[in-house]
């Protein structure tokens, strides 16, 4: 377009110049032919008129060309401005995007705050947002994000920058604040902004927010480190699972580094098959007869020593090795159980992440076929919180297995919520009462009442009830009095190796043979 305008303009100028030259030459030629003064004046007047018309036409044409060029230039400027806006803007919410956020943090670093002032970076992550996407779909989730984005933008100062970094992650850059008190004030306003549920189509969607805060120049001296430390503080806030705000602290950095080292060691241990499987006996509470074992993952690291499952299992879930770890535990448990006889049960804990596998049911049935273990001798344990997280996925993964004969146990029963609903909607073969209720039965009458209610609920539904964490004879007597069926705990045995489990089964068989008439 630009080149076309230039060629056209050159052609017009050339044509006008040629016409003027022609008129001038014609006038000189005619005068030399002996025209009178009056005739020459008349000709000169006519030529001046023609020249004026030509010049006017030239000016008109050029003006139109200049206007077209001006419009073209403005169009290009608007397009470039729009492109810059799109490059710096989140298309879903209209907030700044990560690129604009990074530029804002860098700009804050190169413009240090004045005396007694500071800059702050807030990293935000929504709570319970994934459940909205999973249950109601991404269009509803997107609308929730738009509403939340508008609320966050309204909660900060006019010059503060609010950005959406992706998914349900947001960030705020606030500059020249008057001390930590003003930082806290902004954080509280952000929490308050998302406190009220988002109303969409007569459905209320509740979300919370975790906030991590890092301050400049106190916490970091460059943009990347400032953002990283705000992320570390956010990690601590998210662990609380409620709306909260955490400032970065120096010890957090050490904890994050220690966790990173633990994660690396765990990945190596899983890859090298150094996670062992131990077995805790499950007994008939009245007779003490051995009825099965619960498979438990045990990890001994040369540097870290014995690491309890409650510490490394969450790390395995977060870093993505839980499926591999769960596969190893299930396969080992099925392999060992084939040496126990025909009536001994093996229970294996299943992580919520494992239930997300589309092929989980096929994997379990394939493992049973591989080792020749009857489905009725395998019990899969899931927690109530697993059902709460995704009841549909749990039902889809486990219903077919239960129909095939695999037993399902609900672990840590009574510590989650919506228990009656889950028992009605999801058929189980056994419920396991959490050890916290067993521990407090001797000192808290409320715990006795809860255990009694759980026993009645389980027996009313026709399922076995197992108590966990039974450690002394008094607890056994109390549980028997409430009608408990089975138990496991240190009173009977600690977790043991596969060899020790086989020895215990043989010893139990020998004892039973001697007691038979």
C-alpha positions in Angstrom: 0.0 0.0 0.0 2.7 2.5 1.0 4.7 1.8 -2.3 1.5 2.2 -4.4 0.9 5.6 -2.9 4.4 6.7 -3.6 4.2 5.6 -7.3 0.8 7.3 -7.8 2.0 10.5 -6.2 5.1 10.5 -8.4 3.0 10.0 -11.5 0.6 12.9 -10.5 3.5 15.3 -9.9 5.2 14.3 -13.2 1.9 14.9 -15.1 1.3 18.3 -13.5 4.9 19.3 -14.2 4.6 18.2 -17.8 1.4 20.1 -18.3 2.9 23.3 -16.8 6.0 23.0 -18.9 3.8 22.5 -22.0 1.7 25.5 -21.3 4.8 27.7 -20.7 6.4 26.5 -23.9 3.1 27.1 -25.8 2.8 30.6 -24.5 6.4 31.5 -25.5 5.9 30.0 -28.9 2.8 31.9 -29.7 4.3 35.2 -28.5 7.2 34.7 -30.8 4.7 34.3 -33.7 3.8 38.0 -33.5 0.8 38.2 -31.3 -0.4 41.6 -30.2 -0.2 42.8 -26.7 -3.9 42.4 -26.1 -3.9 38.9 -27.6 -0.9 38.0 -25.5 -2.6 39.3 -22.4 -5.8 37.3 -23.2 -3.7 34.2 -23.8 -1.7 34.8 -20.6 -5.0 35.2 -18.6 -6.4 31.9 -20.1 -3.2 30.0 -19.4 -3.1 31.4 -15.8 -6.6 30.1 -15.4 -5.7 26.7 -16.8 -2.6 26.6 -14.6 -4.7 27.5 -11.5 -7.2 24.7 -12.4 -4.3 22.3 -12.8 -2.7 23.3 -9.6 -6.0 23.1 -7.7 -6.6 19.7 -9.1 -3.1 18.7 -8.1 -3.6 20.1 -4.6 -6.9 18.2 -4.3 -5.5 15.0 -5.5 -2.5 15.3 -3.2 -4.6 16.2 -0.3 -6.7 13.1 -0.8 -3.6 11.0 -1.1 -2.2 12.6 2.1 -5.4 11.9 3.9 -5.4 8.3 2.8 -1.8 7.9 3.9 -2.6 9.5 7.2 -5.5 7.0 7.7 -3.2 4.2 6.8 -0.6 5.4 9.3 -3.2 5.7 12.0 -4.5 2.2 11.2 -1.0 0.8 11.6 -0.5 2.7 14.8 -3.9 1.4 16.2 -3.0 -2.1 15.1 0.4 -2.0 16.7 -1.2 -0.6 19.9 -3.8 -3.3 19.9 -1.1 -6.0 19.3 0.9 -4.6 22.3 -2.2 -4.7 24.4 -3.0 -8.3 23.4 0.7 -9.2 24.1 0.3 -7.8 27.6 -3.3 -8.8 28.4 -4.9 -12.0 29.6 -7.6 -12.8 27.0 -10.0 -14.4 29.4 -10.1 -11.8 32.3 -8.7 -8.7 30.7 -6.1 -8.5 33.4 -2.4 -8.2 32.8 -0.7 -11.4 31.7 2.6 -13.0 32.9 4.7 -10.9 30.5 3.2 -7.6 31.8 3.6 -8.9 35.4 7.3 -9.7 34.8 7.8 -6.2 33.4 6.0 -4.6 36.3 8.2 -6.5 38.8 11.4 -5.5 36.9 10.3 -1.9 36.8 9.6 -1.9 40.5 13.1 -3.3 41.1 14.8 -0.5 39.1 12.7 2.2 40.9 13.5 1.5 44.6 11.0 2.7 47.1 11.7 5.8 49.2 12.7 5.8 52.9 10.3 3.7 55.1 8.5 2.3 52.0 8.6 -1.0 50.2 7.3 -2.8 47.2 5.3 -6.1 47.5 4.6 -9.0 45.2 1.5 -11.1 46.1 1.2 -14.5 44.5 -2.4 -15.9 44.7 -3.9 -19.3 44.1 -7.6 -20.1 44.3 -8.8 -22.9 46.6 -11.4 -25.4 45.5 -11.4 -24.1 41.9 -10.5 -27.5 40.4 -13.7 -29.0 41.8 -15.8 -26.3 40.0 -14.1 -27.2 36.7 -14.6 -30.9 37.3 -18.2 -30.8 38.4 -19.6 -27.9 36.3 -17.3 -27.7 33.4 -14.8 -25.2 32.1 -17.3 -22.6 30.8 -18.5 -22.2 34.4 -15.0 -22.2 35.7 -14.0 -19.5 33.2 -16.9 -17.3 34.3 -15.9 -17.8 37.9 -12.4 -16.6 37.0 -13.8 -13.5 35.3 -15.8 -12.6 38.4 -12.9 -13.2 40.7 -10.6 -11.2 38.5 -12.9 -8.2 38.6 -13.2 -8.5 42.4 -9.4 -8.6 42.8 -8.9 -5.6 40.5 -11.4 -3.7 42.6 -9.7 -4.6 45.9 -6.3 -3.0 45.2 -5.1 0.6 44.7 -5.5 2.3 41.4 -1.8 2.1 40.5 -1.4 -1.6 41.6 -1.1 -4.2 38.9 -3.3 -7.3 39.0 -2.3 -10.1 36.7 -3.5 -13.6 35.8 -0.6 -15.9 35.3 -2.6 -18.9 34.1 -5.2 -21.3 35.4 -6.4 -20.1 38.8 -3.1 -18.3 39.5 -3.1 -14.5 40.0 -0.5 -12.0 41.1 -0.4 -8.4 42.4 2.4 -5.9 42.2 2.0 -3.1 44.7 4.7 -0.4 44.9 5.7 2.3 47.4 3.7 0.9 50.4 4.0 2.4 53.8 5.3 -0.6 55.7 4.0 -4.1 56.3 0.7 -2.8 57.8 -0.4 -1.5 54.3 0.8 -4.8 52.8 -1.4 -6.7 55.2 -4.3 -4.4 54.5 -4.1 -5.1 50.8 -3.8 -8.9 51.4 -6.9 -8.8 53.7 -8.9 -7.0 51.0 -7.9 -9.6 48.5 -9.1 -12.4 50.8 -12.3 -10.5 51.5 -12.9 -10.0 47.8 -13.3 -13.7 47.1 -15.0 -14.6 50.4 -18.6 -14.3 49.0 -19.7 -17.1 46.7 -19.9 -16.5 43.0 -23.5 -16.7 41.9 -24.0 -18.2 38.4 -27.4 -19.5 37.2 -28.8 -19.8 40.7 -25.7 -21.9 41.7 -23.3 -20.5 44.4 -19.6 -21.4 43.8 -17.4 -20.9 46.8 -13.7 -20.4 46.4 -11.0 -19.2 48.7 -7.5 -17.9 48.1 -4.0 -18.5 49.4 -1.6 -15.6 49.2 2.2 -15.6 49.4 3.9 -12.2 49.9 7.5 -11.2 49.3 8.8 -7.7 50.0 11.5 -5.6 48.2 14.1 -4.8 49.3 13.8 -6.9 52.5 13.4 -10.3 50.9 15.2 -10.2 47.6 17.3 -7.9 45.4 16.2 -9.0 41.9 12.9 -9.7 40.2 13.3 -13.4 39.7 14.2 -14.1 43.4 11.4 -11.8 44.6 8.8 -13.8 42.7 10.3 -17.1 43.7 10.2 -16.2 47.4 6.6 -15.0 47.0 5.9 -18.5 45.5 7.5 -20.1 48.5 5.3 -18.2 50.9 2.3 -19.1 48.7 3.2 -22.8 49.1 3.0 -22.4 52.9 -0.4 -20.6 52.6 -1.8 -23.3 50.3 -0.9 -26.0 52.8 -3.4 -24.5 55.3 -6.2 -25.2 52.8 -8.2 -22.2 53.9 -8.0 -18.5 52.8 -4.8 -17.2 54.3 -1.8 -14.9 53.7 1.8 -15.8 54.5 4.8 -13.6 54.4 8.1 -15.1 53.2 10.4 -16.1 56.0 14.0 -17.2 55.7 13.3 -20.6 57.2 10.8 -21.3 54.4 13.6 -21.2 51.9 15.5 -23.9 53.9 12.3 -26.0 54.1 11.7 -25.7 50.4 15.3 -26.8 49.7 14.9 -29.7 52.1 11.7 -30.7 50.4 13.4 -30.5 47.0 16.1 -32.8 48.2 13.6 -35.2 49.7 11.7 -35.3 46.4 14.9 -36.0 44.5 15.7 -38.8 46.9 12.2 -40.2 46.7 12.3 -40.2 42.9 15.5 -42.1 43.0 14.2 -44.6 45.6 11.1 -45.3 43.5 13.1 -45.7 40.3 15.5 -48.1 42.0 12.7 -50.1 43.8 14.0 -49.2 47.2 10.6 -48.6 48.7 9.8 -51.8 50.7 6.4 -53.3 51.5 5.7 -54.3 55.1 2.5 -55.9 56.4 0.5 -55.1 59.6 -1.7 -58.0 60.8 -5.4 -57.6 61.0 -7.1 -59.9 63.5 -10.6 -61.0 64.6 -11.0 -58.8 67.7 -12.8 -61.5 69.8 -10.7 -64.6 69.0 -7.4 -62.9 68.0 -7.4 -65.1 64.8 -5.3 -63.7 62.0 -7.5 -62.8 59.0 -5.1 -60.7 56.8 -2.6 -58.0 56.4 -2.5 -54.3 55.4 0.3 -53.6 53.0 2.3 -50.5 54.0 5.0 -48.7 52.1 8.3 -48.3 54.1 11.3 -46.2 53.1 14.7 -46.2 54.7 17.1 -43.7 53.1 20.9 -43.7 53.9 20.8 -40.0 54.5 17.3 -39.4 55.9 16.9 -42.6 57.8 13.4 -44.1 58.3 10.9 -41.8 56.6 7.2 -42.3 57.7 4.6 -42.7 55.0 2.7 -39.6 56.2 5.7 -37.6 55.1 6.7 -39.1 51.8 3.3 -40.2 50.4 2.1 -36.5 50.0 5.4 -35.7 48.3 5.0 -38.7 46.0 1.5 -37.4 45.0 2.7 -33.8 44.4 5.8 -34.7 42.4 4.0 -37.3 40.2 5.6 -40.6 41.3 2.6 -41.9 43.2 1.3 -44.0 40.3 4.7 -45.7 40.0 5.0 -46.2 43.7 1.4 -47.5 44.0 2.0 -49.9 41.2 5.0 -51.3 42.9 3.2 -51.7 46.2 0.2 -53.4 44.7 2.2 -55.8 42.6 4.4 -56.7 45.5 1.4 -57.2 47.8 -0.3 -59.5 45.3 2.9 -61.4 44.8 3.5 -62.0 48.5 -0.2 -62.8 49.2 0.0 -65.8 46.9 2.2 -67.5 49.4 -0.1 -67.0 52.4 -2.7 -69.7 51.8 -6.2 -69.5 50.4 -8.1 -67.5 52.9 -5.7 -64.7 54.0 -6.7 -61.1 52.9 -4.3 -58.4 51.7 -5.3 -54.7 52.0 -3.7 -52.0 49.8 -4.1 -48.3 50.2 -5.0 -46.4 47.1 -4.2 -42.8 46.5 -6.7 -40.4 44.9 -4.2 -39.8 42.1 -4.2 -43.5 41.2 -8.0 -43.4 40.8 -7.6 -40.7 38.1 -5.9 -43.3 35.9 -8.3 -44.3 33.1 -6.8 -47.8 33.1 -6.8 -48.3 36.9 -9.4 -51.1 36.9 -7.6 -52.9 34.0 -4.3 -52.6 35.8 -5.7 -54.2 39.0 -7.4 -57.0 37.3 -4.3 -57.6 35.1 -2.1 -57.8 38.2 -4.5 -60.3 39.8 -4.4 -62.5 36.7 -0.6 -62.2 36.5 0.0 -63.6 40.0 -3.0 -65.8 40.2 -4.5 -64.1 43.2 -8.3 -64.4 43.5 -10.1 -61.0 43.5 -11.8 -61.9 46.8 -8.5 -61.9 48.6 -7.6 -58.3 47.6 -9.0 -55.3 49.4 -8.5 -51.7 48.2 -8.6 -49.0 50.9 -9.6 -45.5 50.1 -10.2 -42.6 52.4 -13.4 -40.5 52.8 -11.5 -37.5 51.6 -10.7 -39.4 48.4 -14.4 -39.7 47.7 -15.0 -36.1 48.5 -12.3 -35.1 46.0 -13.9 -36.9 43.1 -16.8 -39.3 43.9 -17.4 -39.9 40.2 -13.8 -41.0 39.5 -13.8 -43.3 42.5 -17.1 -44.9 41.5 -16.0 -45.3 37.9 -12.6 -46.8 38.9 -13.9 -49.1 41.6 -17.4 -50.3 40.8 -16.2 -52.7 38.1 -13.6 -54.1 40.4 -16.1 -54.6 43.2 -18.4 -56.4 40.7 -15.4 -58.6 39.9 -15.0 -59.6 43.5 -12.4 -57.1 44.8 -13.3 -55.8 48.3 -13.5 -52.1 49.0 -12.7 -50.6 52.5 -13.4 -47.0 53.6 -10.4 -45.9 55.6 -10.1 -43.3 58.3 -13.9 -43.4 58.6 -15.4 -40.6 60.6 -12.7 -38.1 59.9 -14.1 -36.8 56.6 -17.6 -35.5 56.0 -20.8 -36.6 54.2 -20.2 -40.1 55.6 -23.8 -41.2 55.3 -24.0 -40.0 51.7 -20.9 -41.9 50.8 -22.0 -45.1 52.4 -25.3 -44.8 50.5 -23.9 -43.8 47.2 -20.8 -46.0 47.2 -21.0 -49.6 48.3 -18.1 -50.8 50.6 -17.3 -54.1 52.3 -15.6 -52.7 55.4 -15.2 -49.4 57.3 -12.1 -48.7 59.3 -12.5 -46.4 62.4 -9.7 -43.9 62.6 -7.1 -44.4 65.4 -7.9 -40.9 66.8 -11.2 -42.1 68.1 -9.7 -45.3 69.6 -6.9 -43.3 71.3 -9.4 -41.0 73.1 -12.0 -43.6 74.1 -10.5 -43.8 77.6 -10.6 -40.1 78.3 -13.4 -38.6 76.1 -17.0 -39.9 76.5 -17.7 -38.2 73.1 -15.3 -40.6 71.4 -17.0 -43.6 72.9 -20.3 -42.2 71.6 -18.9 -41.7 68.1 -17.4 -45.2 68.0 -20.7 -46.6 69.1 -22.5 -44.7 66.4 -20.0 -45.8 63.7 -20.4 -49.4 64.8 -24.2 -49.2 64.6 -24.0 -47.6 61.2 -21.6 -50.2 59.8 -23.5 -53.1 61.1 -26.8 -51.6 60.0 -25.4 -51.5 56.5 -24.1 -55.1 56.7 -20.4 -54.3 56.5 -17.5 -55.3 58.8 -16.0 -52.7 61.2 -12.3 -52.6 61.9 -10.6 -50.4 64.5 -7.1 -49.0 63.8 -4.4 -48.2 66.3 -5.4 -50.7 69.0 -2.4 -50.6 71.4 -3.5 -52.0 74.7 -5.8 -54.5 76.3 -8.2 -51.9 77.7 -8.9 -50.5 74.2 -9.6 -54.1 73.0 -12.1 -54.7 75.8 -13.8 -51.4 75.2 -14.1 -52.0 71.4 -15.4 -55.5 72.0 -18.0 -54.1 74.3 -19.2 -51.8 71.5 -19.4 -54.7 69.0 -16.3 -54.1 66.9 -15.5 -56.9 64.5 -11.8 -56.6 63.7 -8.7 -54.6 64.7 -5.1 -53.9 63.9 -2.4 -52.2 66.0 0.7 -52.6 68.1 -1.3 -54.7 70.6 -1.2 -57.5 68.1 1.9 -56.7 66.1 3.9 -54.0 64.4 4.3 -54.0 60.6 6.5 -56.8 59.5 8.4 -57.9 56.4 7.0 -60.4 53.9 9.1 -63.2 55.4 8.0 -62.4 58.9 4.4 -62.3 57.7 4.7 -65.8 56.2 6.2 -67.0 59.5 3.3 -65.4 61.5 0.8 -67.2 59.2 2.5 -70.5 59.7 2.7 -69.9 63.5 -1.0 -69.0 63.6 -1.8 -72.2 61.6 0.2 -74.3 64.0 -1.5 -72.8 67.0 -5.0 -73.3 65.4 -4.1 -77.0 64.7 -3.1 -77.6 68.3 -6.3 -76.0 69.6 -8.6 -78.0 67.4 -10.0 -81.0 69.2 
